[in-house]
Structures are given as structure tokens and as C-alpha cells.
Amino acid sequence: MIRRFKLVRHADVSGVSGTGHVADGVIWPDGTATVRWRGDHPSTVSWDGGQASVEHVHGHGGATEIVWFDPEPSRSEAADQLGVCDVAVWDGPYRMNCGYVLTNGRCPSHGQQVPRGRL
């Protein structure tokens, strides 16, 4: 499920994009965020870090907020989209599956692209 949003800027910290509805965006099923800037010089950028990257780079300490058009998916919907790392790991003498919830198709424990597992 994709989740659409707009960026609303309350104060133009950079002096470039103005205030109000300055960009449109989407969070893709793998967690990637794409932002399309409005204005005289529109551009598009994608962030593998998803919402966290958008907020970090463009939030300007609260000067810009994400306004969602679509509701947040339920935990089960999100888990179906993201999956769980099923890479075998060892904990002492015990072999088990890693079990971390994947972020953008990557395991936060291994930092590598892993196949989608099941919850």
C-alpha cells in the first residue's frame, strides 16, 4: 500500500521554496519516500531512508510538517508489506531465524538486502 502526503512549510528557513504546500510525496510499499517539489523549479527526489530521511532533511526543526492524505496502515498490513528477516543466525549453540522486521527490504541487524520472510 502506498501512502500519500504533502509537505507544508510554516517557515521558509532556506529562502528557496516558500511557505504553504511546497511538495507532494509518497511512501512506497518498501518504505522508500519520493518527494516532488512544487514551484518555479520543480524537482523529484527519492529517499531510501523513507519518512525519517524526509523529516531529517526537510523538516527544519518543525518548520515543515508532513500532512498525510492516507491513513497509517495497520500493523498487520505493514508487516505484510515489509516482511521479516529469515536469515539463519547463531546465538551461542542455538540456530534461529534473525526475525528483525525489514526496513526498505534490508535487515537492520545485518544491513544487507534480504529476501522477504513471513510473520
Residue pairs with C-beta under 8 A, 6 or more apart in sequence:
1 29
1 70
1 73
1 77
1 81
2 26
2 27
2 28
2 29
2 70
3 26
3 27
3 68
3 69
3 70
3 72
3 73
4 24
4 25
4 26
4 68
4 69
4 70
5 24
5 25
5 26
5 27
5 66
5 67
5 68
5 69
5 70
6 21
6 23
6 24
6 25
6 66
6 67
6 69
7 21
7 22
7 23
7 24
7 25
7 35
7 54
7 58
7 64
7 65
7 66
7 67
8 20
8 21
8 22
8 64
8 65
8 67
9 17
9 18
9 19
9 20
9 22
9 60
9 63
9 64
10 19
10 62
10 63
10 64
10 65
11 19
11 60
11 63
12 18
12 19
12 63
13 60
13 61
13 63
14 60
17 23
17 37
17 39
18 39
21 38
22 37
22 38
22 39
22 64
23 35
23 36
23 37
23 38
23 58
24 35
24 36
24 38
25 33
25 34
25 35
25 36
25 54
25 66
26 33
26 34
27 33
27 50
27 51
28 34
29 81
30 81
30 82
30 104
30 105
31 50
31 51
31 82
31 103
31 104
31 105
32 46
32 47
32 48
32 50
32 104
33 46
33 47
33 49
33 50
33 51
33 53
33 54
34 44
34 45
34 46
34 47
35 44
35 45
35 46
35 47
35 54
35 58
36 42
36 43
36 44
37 43
37 44
37 45
47 53
47 54
47 57
48 104
49 56
49 104
50 103
50 104
51 66
54 66
55 66
58 64
59 65
73 81
76 119
79 101
79 119
80 119
82 101
82 102
82 103
82 116
83 101
83 102
83 115
83 116
83 117
83 118
83 119
84 97
84 99
84 100
84 101
84 102
84 116
84 117
84 118
84 119
85 97
85 98
85 99
85 100
85 101
85 102
85 107
85 109
85 110
85 114
85 117
86 97
86 98
86 114
86 115
86 117
86 118
87 97
87 98
87 107
87 110
87 114
88 95
88 96
88 97
88 98
89 95
89 96
89 97
89 98
89 109
90 96
97 117
98 107
98 109
98 110
98 114
100 107
100 108
100 109
100 110
102 114
102 116
102 117
105 113
105 114
105 116
106 112
106 113
106 114
107 114
